[in-house]
Amino acid sequence: MAPITASRQEFDEIPTVVGIFSAFGLVFTVSLFAWICCQRKSSKSNKTPPYKFVHVLKGVDIYPENLNSKKKFGAEDKGEAKSKPMMPKSSLHLDLEKRDLNGNFPKTTSKVTSSSDLDNFTPKTFPEREKDSVSPDSLKSITSISSEEKQDKLGTLFFSIEYNFEKKAFMVNIKEARGLPAMDEQSMTSDPYIKMTILPEKKHKVKTRVLRKTLDPAFDETFTFYGIPYTQIQDLSLHFMILSFDRFSRDDVIGEVLFPLSGIELSEGRMLMNKEIIKRNVRKSSGRGELLISLCYQSTTNTLTVVVLKARHLPKADVSGLSDPYVKVNLYHAKKRISKKKTHVKKCTPNAVFNELFVFDIPCEGLEEISIEFLVLDSDRGSRNEIIGRLTLGASAEGSAGEHWKEICEYPRRQIAKWHMLCDG
């Protein structure tokens, strides 16, 4: 009986030993996995960001390797706060904790700015302030001029620019806009946002978020562009387009700001700027350009062949340079669109060659209730594509468009090509 009892005791001890070894193995595996994760995280944080652009909201650190830190937006360590000297608040200082529900700042009385800020600022001076006294006779003329200026004023844009030599990064902070006009006549407000483009190559296109129902939007958004040499900064220009979002139609253009960087010295640090918003530069004298199209009506198959051949003398879509045109073709039956096609985009040219053919099936006998619309648009990745010009051909068309349509109806199975002037979109 003694040997049997001993073997049973050994058999009972085996599960206990296995459980102990399993627990130690589990603890070791978890510790090893946590150590590997920490090593990977630390190695990733030391790498240079592989991308060339970073968008930062509300004062977050601009460099991507610091975005994983546990600091709150705009917060600083107590030690850093003590070591930094106390700087006087300028008129562009943004306190994030004092925003309202729309993300705006309450209007407060302006404080005295520091001498460094005054050197960097380029405020607009008014001639009437330079005079010590105003005669009663000239008082009426001054008030009338000021009222006219207020009608033409579109507000002021505040922004800052900076270059980091260590990172080779060019930084633009769109701070705020003040005194924008109301684009919504019912609520007497606007829903503004800003598109920014670096000229002349138009490679970098960015835009801010939309702020609802405000005429003094405070964006405080930082856009960082990597890989731009400091020697090329002098050849660049910043183009700001101020728009108001419209949910039901095309966004309203409030105005624009063009800021050349030639002569700007960024080696001394960040520079604060404020520029008056001006009306968008519209070139009506140059026209909308011309479009060469070829049409052929096949009465046997009841199809309409459309060839978009060329476009010439297209205007510049904006101050950023040449447009990137393409053509959208819409087929209508009894004023209802039944089909649509579009060509490829031609980059940076006022004289585009498309040579693209489209075949439309006609749902009725003849072309009496058929019309075709050509829209020449400027391709823009950052926002909605802008219409450069429009052309409509049909039985009710006038001028060369009406003559062209009449010819293809009278001479079926014949390909007829003509140039047409584009009208405003």
Sequence and secondary structure as in RCSB ss.txt:
>XXXX:A:sequence
MAPITASRQEFDEIPTVVGIFSAFGLVFTVSLFAWICCQRKSSKSNKTPPYKFVHVLKGVDIYPENLNSKKKFGA
EDKGEAKSKPMMPKSSLHLDLEKRDLNGNFPKTTSKVTSSSDLDNFTPKTFPEREKDSVSPDSLKSITSISSEEK
QDKLGTLFFSIEYNFEKKAFMVNIKEARGLPAMDEQSMTSDPYIKMTILPEKKHKVKTRVLRKTLDPAFDETFTF
YGIPYTQIQDLSLHFMILSFDRFSRDDVIGEVLFPLSGIELSEGRMLMNKEIIKRNVRKSSGRGELLISLCYQST
TNTLTVVVLKARHLPKADVSGLSDPYVKVNLYHAKKRISKKKTHVKKCTPNAVFNELFVFDIPCEGLEEISIEFL
VLDSDRGSRNEIIGRLTLGASAEGSAGEHWKEICEYPRRQIAKWHMLCDG
>XXXX:A:secstr
 HHHHHHHHHHHHHHHHHHHHHHHHHHHHHHHHHHHHHHHHHHHHTS  SSSEEEEETT  SSGGGTTS   TT 
  HHHHHHS      TT   GGG  TTS           HHHHHH      HHHH S   HHHHHHHHHHHHHHH
HH   EEEEEEEEETTTTEEEEEEEEEES    BTTTTB  EEEEEEEETT   EEE     S SS EEEEEEEE
ES  GGGGGG EEEEEEEE  SSS  EEEEEEEEE TT   TT  EEEEEE B      TT S EEEEEEEEETT
TTEEEEEEEEEES   SBTTBS  EEEEEEEEETTEEEEEEE     S SSEEEEEEEEEE SSSSSTTEEEEEE
EEE  TTS  EEEEEEEEETT  HHHHHHHHHHHHSTT  EEEEEE B  
